[in-house]
Amino acid sequence: KMGRTGALRGRCGAALQWVMLLACVGLSYGIQFHPNKSSTFINEEQLFKVEYLDDASLTGFVAEDVVQLGGYYVSTRFGCVTHSKGHDWAQADGILGMGFPAAALQSVPFPLFWALTDPNRASQPESNVLENRVFTLMLSQDRGELVLGGHDPKAVKGAMVTTPVRASPMPDGSNVFMHYMVDVQSLKVGGHELLRFKDESIAIQAILDSGTSCLVVPDDTFEGGLLASPFKTFQKQFGELDEPTIEITIEGKTFALPYDDYMVDDKPCVMKMKSTPRTFLLGDVFFRRMVVVHDLNNPAAPTISFGQRDDAYELTPTIQTIDGVHKIPLGKKQVQKPQPETVQATAGGEGADGGADETATVE
């Protein structure tokens, strides 16, 4: 029932508290949503503001309308953006929320995917609810595929592994699912270990975030938990190796990230964490050879399954339903964001400008 169809920027990763933002009247770029053209639009008369780590922000008001993704639709709340600071959204019309409800704004408590899979909404007159709360994301350098309700086994080469999502500790002592965060046992470049644990029985958490372009690794030893900084080790080893492969081990299975997949503009797309949380980010380049299945059927125990994507598998060019799963093609558009200089790996362990303190800003 929206005024017109928009191209939303999909985010399955860390910073999904804004849930879903649609470009509404008041912005001069992108495909705009015109509330006066919708017969089911409701203005909730509540303002919201979303702030990013790079000091950019989005402001607007909360609304409700029927929102459709693929063949599924439901009446749900979303943020209607009227003002943008710092970001250039000229190539996208909004944000598509696929994250956890705990990370959402209180005024918009259900990310779109959770609303589309809410059995309590199945009786709504304007609804077609997805019963299997599972989505799969696959990306390439120029496009991608979102699968609702499961995954296509033909996309996977070899066996998959399944790992639990790790909850984040809160100040009140509780643990809440905020990110798609999983344990990683090993991270290597050219066979050289970057996660040199003092105690080999432990692991470090990684956050899956398709909205972050690169791998973002810590430059910290976590009070001696690691024998060396992972980022500094990467800088040193990368400068001495010839087109090395990055290897990531999850649940005992190692997945390869070839050199050509993580090189962007002739530089390694591996950046340093701005702050030093005990985690790192697996961004867009990680998804380029992977099948990543998010199973949220049990909200108290969500899991993620990983598989190496078969090279012969072609990402769908059209919306289609095959064997009970709904495939949606994804396009990639460059959305520029203001960022400070990022540290790129060079021989000698320094950044591209010779400095050691420049950092990557990530959402």
BADO-24428 format. One record per residue (C-alpha): residue number from 1; x, y, z; residue in three letters. Coordinates in nm, 3 decimals. Layout:
 seq       u       v       w type
 NUM       X       Y       Z  ALA
...
// end
This chain:
 seq       u       v       w type
   1   0.000   0.000   0.000  LYS
   2   0.302   0.228  -0.007  MET
   3   0.307   0.514  -0.252  GLY
   4   0.569   0.343  -0.465  ARG
   5   0.827   0.069  -0.452  THR
   6   1.168   0.166  -0.318  GLY
   7   1.514   0.012  -0.325  ALA
   8   1.608  -0.041   0.038  LEU
   9   1.959  -0.098   0.163  ARG
  10   1.961  -0.438   0.336  GLY
  11   2.147  -0.472   0.666  ARG
  12   2.172  -0.800   0.851  CYS
  13   2.446  -0.690   1.083  GLY
  14   2.541  -0.505   1.394  ALA
  15   2.374  -0.163   1.402  ALA
  16   2.010  -0.238   1.332  LEU
  17   1.853  -0.040   1.614  GLN
  18   1.700   0.192   1.355  TRP
  19   1.517  -0.107   1.210  VAL
  20   1.373   0.025   0.884  MET
  21   1.400   0.372   0.737  LEU
  22   1.212   0.483   0.429  LEU
  23   1.284   0.803   0.240  ALA
  24   0.970   1.013   0.271  CYS
  25   0.865   1.351   0.142  VAL
  26   1.118   1.611   0.252  GLY
  27   1.431   1.457   0.098  LEU
  28   1.546   1.562  -0.246  SER
  29   1.706   1.237  -0.359  TYR
  30   1.622   0.869  -0.401  GLY
  31   1.280   0.723  -0.468  ILE
  32   1.049   0.888  -0.220  GLN
  33   0.758   0.733  -0.035  PHE
  34   0.448   0.956  -0.060  HIS
  35   0.218   0.888   0.239  PRO
  36  -0.073   1.072   0.075  ASN
  37  -0.080   0.808  -0.200  LYS
  38  -0.135   0.524   0.049  SER
  39  -0.485   0.434   0.170  SER
  40  -0.347   0.248   0.476  THR
  41  -0.082   0.494   0.598  PHE
  42  -0.092   0.593   0.967  ILE
  43   0.121   0.871   1.113  ASN
  44   0.204   0.767   1.469  GLU
  45   0.293   1.130   1.551  GLU
  46   0.614   1.026   1.720  GLN
  47   0.959   1.158   1.629  LEU
  48   1.281   0.955   1.617  PHE
  49   1.651   1.019   1.568  LYS
  50   1.926   0.771   1.478  VAL
  51   2.292   0.858   1.537  GLU
  52   2.590   0.679   1.383  TYR
  53   2.942   0.634   1.516  LEU
  54   3.076   0.879   1.257  ASP
  55   2.844   1.156   1.392  ASP
  56   2.603   1.124   1.101  ALA
  57   2.234   1.111   1.188  SER
  58   1.887   1.052   1.049  LEU
  59   1.569   1.209   1.187  THR
  60   1.202   1.177   1.105  GLY
  61   0.874   1.040   1.235  PHE
  62   0.729   0.696   1.305  VAL
  63   0.456   0.564   1.078  ALA
  64   0.270   0.242   1.007  GLU
  65   0.168   0.093   0.675  ASP
  66   0.164  -0.234   0.484  VAL
  67   0.522  -0.323   0.390  VAL
  68   0.606  -0.603   0.146  GLN
  69   0.929  -0.801   0.105  LEU
  70   0.918  -1.053  -0.177  GLY
  71   0.585  -1.232  -0.151  GLY
  72   0.532  -1.153   0.217  TYR
  73   0.369  -0.843   0.360  TYR
  74   0.237  -0.712   0.690  VAL
  75   0.120  -0.389   0.849  SER
  76   0.408  -0.266   1.064  THR
  77   0.583   0.041   1.198  ARG
  78   0.884   0.200   1.031  PHE
  79   1.083   0.520   1.049  GLY
  80   1.001   0.785   0.789  CYS
  81   1.315   0.992   0.726  VAL
  82   1.276   1.365   0.670  THR
  83   1.632   1.485   0.738  HIS
  84   1.977   1.334   0.688  SER
  85   2.308   1.460   0.822  LYS
  86   2.645   1.334   0.706  GLY
  87   2.531   1.044   0.486  HIS
  88   2.481   1.047   0.112  ASP
  89   2.174   0.834   0.040  TRP
  90   2.156   0.930  -0.327  ALA
  91   2.184   0.566  -0.434  GLN
  92   1.944   0.412  -0.180  ALA
  93   1.594   0.484  -0.062  ASP
  94   1.617   0.351   0.291  GLY
  95   1.728   0.079   0.530  ILE
  96   1.586  -0.272   0.550  LEU
  97   1.593  -0.411   0.904  GLY
  98   1.685  -0.779   0.952  MET
  99   1.831  -0.760   1.303  GLY
 100   1.717  -0.847   1.655  PHE
 101   1.425  -0.668   1.827  PRO
 102   1.644  -0.587   2.128  ALA
 103   1.860  -0.369   1.903  ALA
 104   1.563  -0.175   1.768  ALA
 105   1.428   0.165   1.863  LEU
 106   1.162   0.148   2.133  GLN
 107   0.928   0.337   1.903  SER
 108   0.974   0.074   1.629  VAL
 109   1.012  -0.250   1.828  PRO
 110   0.987  -0.498   1.542  PHE
 111   1.250  -0.511   1.266  PRO
 112   1.077  -0.589   0.939  LEU
 113   1.184  -0.954   0.925  PHE
 114   1.042  -1.019   1.272  TRP
 115   0.717  -0.848   1.178  ALA
 116   0.691  -1.056   0.859  LEU
 117   0.733  -1.376   1.065  THR
 118   0.509  -1.283   1.359  ASP
 119   0.234  -1.548   1.386  PRO
 120   0.016  -1.305   1.578  ASN
 121  -0.015  -1.095   1.262  ARG
 122  -0.134  -1.381   1.043  ALA
 123  -0.497  -1.290   1.113  SER
 124  -0.453  -0.931   0.998  GLN
 125  -0.653  -0.851   0.684  PRO
 126  -0.343  -0.707   0.513  GLU
 127  -0.089  -0.984   0.576  SER
 128   0.091  -1.281   0.427  ASN
 129   0.321  -1.401   0.705  VAL
 130   0.632  -1.616   0.655  LEU
 131   0.599  -1.921   0.882  GLU
 132   0.964  -2.033   0.887  ASN
 133   1.168  -1.756   1.056  ARG
 134   1.486  -1.819   0.856  VAL
 135   1.670  -1.602   0.607  PHE
 136   1.985  -1.663   0.405  THR
 137   2.222  -1.404   0.265  LEU
 138   2.467  -1.452  -0.022  MET
 139   2.669  -1.175  -0.186  LEU
 140   2.906  -1.127  -0.477  SER
 141   3.109  -0.824  -0.577  GLN
 142   2.819  -0.663  -0.763  ASP
 143   2.495  -0.824  -0.639  ARG
 144   2.342  -1.067  -0.395  GLY
 145   2.056  -1.297  -0.304  GLU
 146   1.823  -1.295  -0.004  LEU
 147   1.636  -1.619   0.063  VAL
 148   1.331  -1.616   0.291  LEU
 149   1.217  -1.933   0.469  GLY
 150   1.537  -2.139   0.439  GLY
 151   1.821  -2.186   0.190  HIS
 152   1.888  -2.359  -0.140  ASP
 153   2.101  -2.672  -0.081  PRO
 154   2.229  -2.640  -0.439  LYS
 155   2.413  -2.325  -0.336  ALA
 156   2.632  -2.510  -0.085  VAL
 157   2.955  -2.694  -0.160  LYS
 158   3.032  -2.957   0.103  GLY
 159   2.895  -2.973   0.456  ALA
 160   2.757  -2.681   0.655  MET
 161   2.827  -2.607   1.020  VAL
 162   2.584  -2.456   1.270  THR
 163   2.683  -2.241   1.565  THR
 164   2.481  -2.059   1.833  PRO
 165   2.446  -1.682   1.827  VAL
 166   2.614  -1.528   2.130  ARG
 167   2.422  -1.284   2.347  ALA
 168   2.569  -0.952   2.457  SER
 169   2.608  -0.872   2.828  PRO
 170   2.403  -0.575   2.948  MET
 171   2.486  -0.330   3.231  PRO
 172   2.214  -0.486   3.448  ASP
 173   2.381  -0.826   3.428  GLY
 174   2.140  -0.977   3.174  SER
 175   2.238  -1.120   2.836  ASN
 176   2.050  -1.003   2.527  VAL
 177   2.076  -1.089   2.158  PHE
 178   2.185  -0.763   1.995  MET
 179   2.405  -0.877   1.705  HIS
 180   2.461  -1.179   1.485  TYR
 181   2.769  -1.267   1.690  MET
 182   2.942  -1.608   1.676  VAL
 183   3.256  -1.773   1.811  ASP
 184   3.560  -1.781   1.583  VAL
 185   3.847  -2.016   1.669  GLN
 186   4.100  -1.902   1.411  SER
 187   4.174  -1.621   1.166  LEU
 188   4.474  -1.669   0.939  LYS
 189   4.638  -1.488   0.649  VAL
 190   4.861  -1.702   0.427  GLY
 191   4.865  -1.969   0.698  GLY
 192   4.982  -1.728   0.970  HIS
 193   4.754  -1.710   1.274  GLU
 194   4.619  -1.366   1.369  LEU
 195   4.433  -1.485   1.681  LEU
 196   4.720  -1.614   1.890  ARG
 197   4.538  -1.696   2.214  PHE
 198   4.731  -1.733   2.537  LYS
 199   4.481  -2.006   2.625  ASP
 200   4.417  -2.213   2.312  GLU
 201   4.084  -2.341   2.445  SER
 202   3.911  -2.003   2.405  ILE
 203   3.761  -1.824   2.105  ALA
 204   3.683  -1.467   2.010  ILE
 205   3.345  -1.340   1.894  GLN
 206   3.284  -1.204   1.546  ALA
 207   2.984  -0.994   1.443  ILE
 208   2.836  -1.063   1.101  LEU
 209   2.756  -0.728   0.938  ASP
 210   2.681  -0.714   0.566  SER
 211   2.661  -0.334   0.591  GLY
 212   3.032  -0.307   0.678  THR
 213   3.248  -0.338   0.367  SER
 214   3.559  -0.502   0.512  CYS
 215   3.693  -0.728   0.780  LEU
 216   3.748  -0.512   1.087  VAL
 217   3.991  -0.661   1.337  VAL
 218   4.107  -0.546   1.682  PRO
 219   4.442  -0.379   1.744  ASP
 220   4.458  -0.502   2.104  ASP
 221   4.580  -0.798   2.308  THR
 222   4.286  -0.783   2.552  PHE
 223   4.499  -0.762   2.864  GLU
 224   4.718  -1.051   2.758  GLY
 225   4.443  -1.281   2.629  GLY
 226   4.611  -1.257   2.288  LEU
 227   4.986  -1.281   2.245  LEU
 228   4.989  -1.009   1.977  ALA
 229   4.762  -0.753   1.811  SER
 230   4.567  -0.924   1.528  PRO
 231   4.573  -0.611   1.313  PHE
 232   4.947  -0.549   1.352  LYS
 233   5.012  -0.917   1.279  THR
 234   4.806  -0.889   0.961  PHE
 235   4.999  -0.581   0.850  GLN
 236   5.331  -0.754   0.901  LYS
 237   5.238  -1.084   0.736  GLN
 238   5.047  -0.933   0.444  PHE
 239   5.348  -0.721   0.349  GLY
 240   5.564  -1.033   0.329  GLU
 241   5.327  -1.266   0.141  LEU
 242   5.224  -1.301  -0.223  ASP
 243   4.844  -1.273  -0.266  GLU
 244   4.760  -1.467   0.052  PRO
 245   4.425  -1.629   0.127  THR
 246   4.244  -1.539   0.448  ILE
 247   4.106  -1.838   0.639  GLU
 248   3.836  -1.819   0.907  ILE
 249   3.754  -2.118   1.131  THR
 250   3.406  -2.152   1.283  ILE
 251   3.293  -2.464   1.472  GLU
 252   3.607  -2.642   1.354  GLY
 253   3.543  -2.581   0.982  LYS
 254   3.773  -2.348   0.789  THR
 255   3.636  -2.116   0.522  PHE
 256   3.862  -1.954   0.262  ALA
 257   3.848  -1.592   0.152  LEU
 258   4.058  -1.561  -0.166  PRO
 259   4.289  -1.266  -0.223  TYR
 260   4.078  -1.117  -0.504  ASP
 261   3.767  -1.113  -0.283  ASP
 262   3.912  -0.896  -0.006  TYR
 263   4.117  -0.661  -0.224  MET
 264   3.940  -0.330  -0.300  VAL
 265   4.108  -0.064  -0.514  ASP
 266   4.435  -0.259  -0.492  ASP
 267   4.430  -0.249  -0.110  LYS
 268   4.331  -0.517   0.140  PRO
 269   3.982  -0.455   0.277  CYS
 270   4.098  -0.525   0.632  VAL
 271   4.065  -0.241   0.882  MET
 272   4.136  -0.167   1.244  LYS
 273   3.865  -0.137   1.507  MET
 274   3.807   0.220   1.618  LYS
 275   3.749   0.100   1.974  SER
 276   3.865  -0.224   2.135  THR
 277   3.567  -0.448   2.212  PRO
 278   3.652  -0.816   2.247  ARG
 279   3.521  -0.889   1.901  THR
 280   3.574  -0.814   1.532  PHE
 281   3.350  -0.767   1.228  LEU
 282   3.297  -0.993   0.928  LEU
 283   3.175  -0.754   0.662  GLY
 284   3.065  -0.772   0.300  ASP
 285   3.382  -0.941   0.171  VAL
 286   3.321  -1.240   0.402  PHE
 287   2.980  -1.310   0.244  PHE
 288   3.116  -1.325  -0.112  ARG
 289   3.201  -1.696  -0.099  ARG
 290   2.957  -1.797   0.172  MET
 291   2.604  -1.921   0.231  VAL
 292   2.498  -1.770   0.566  VAL
 293   2.170  -1.902   0.711  VAL
 294   2.009  -1.717   1.003  HIS
 295   1.765  -1.941   1.193  ASP
 296   1.554  -1.734   1.433  LEU
 297   1.272  -1.982   1.493  ASN
 298   1.371  -2.011   1.859  ASN
 299   1.422  -1.652   1.977  PRO
 300   1.588  -1.779   2.296  ALA
 301   1.846  -1.984   2.104  ALA
 302   1.906  -1.848   1.752  PRO
 303   2.167  -2.015   1.533  THR
 304   2.365  -1.937   1.219  ILE
 305   2.478  -2.198   0.968  SER
 306   2.773  -2.147   0.735  PHE
 307   2.860  -2.316   0.410  GLY
 308   3.110  -2.251   0.132  GLN
 309   2.915  -2.142  -0.175  ARG
 310   2.942  -2.359  -0.484  ASP
 311   3.123  -2.169  -0.760  ASP
 312   2.870  -2.301  -1.012  ALA
 313   2.575  -2.151  -0.825  TYR
 314   2.430  -1.840  -0.989  GLU
 315   2.260  -1.580  -0.771  LEU
 316   1.898  -1.538  -0.873  THR
 317   1.823  -1.250  -1.116  PRO
 318   1.448  -1.255  -1.042  THR
 319   1.208  -1.310  -0.753  ILE
 320   1.113  -1.677  -0.748  GLN
 321   0.986  -1.950  -0.516  THR
 322   1.162  -2.288  -0.537  ILE
 323   1.098  -2.585  -0.306  ASP
 324   0.920  -2.366  -0.052  GLY
 325   1.184  -2.095  -0.022  VAL
 326   1.147  -1.743  -0.158  HIS
 327   1.446  -1.599  -0.348  LYS
 328   1.489  -1.224  -0.386  ILE
 329   1.765  -1.068  -0.600  PRO
 330   1.974  -0.795  -0.442  LEU
 331   2.153  -0.516  -0.624  GLY
 332   2.456  -0.333  -0.490  LYS
 333   2.481   0.044  -0.495  LYS
 334   2.763   0.255  -0.362  GLN
 335   2.650   0.462  -0.064  VAL
 336   2.924   0.698   0.043  GLN
 337   2.970   0.781   0.412  LYS
 338   3.215   1.027   0.561  PRO
 339   3.497   0.835   0.728  GLN
 340   3.842   0.915   0.858  PRO
 341   4.140   0.757   0.687  GLU
 342   4.157   0.382   0.732  THR
 343   4.469   0.182   0.805  VAL
 344   4.568  -0.039   0.513  GLN
 345   4.819  -0.319   0.546  ALA
 346   5.164  -0.237   0.409  THR
 347   5.506  -0.388   0.449  ALA
 348   5.662  -0.271   0.772  GLY
 349   5.337  -0.267   0.968  GLY
 350   5.235   0.098   0.913  GLU
 351   4.933   0.252   0.751  GLY
 352   4.925   0.391   0.403  ALA
 353   5.026   0.732   0.534  ASP
 354   5.290   0.595   0.771  GLY
 355   5.075   0.660   1.077  GLY
 356   4.961   0.407   1.331  ALA
 357   4.663   0.579   1.487  ASP
 358   4.416   0.620   1.200  GLU
 359   4.116   0.391   1.240  THR
 360   3.815   0.267   1.052  ALA
 361   3.473   0.393   1.152  THR
 362   3.209   0.122   1.129  VAL
 363   2.840   0.111   1.211  GLU
// end
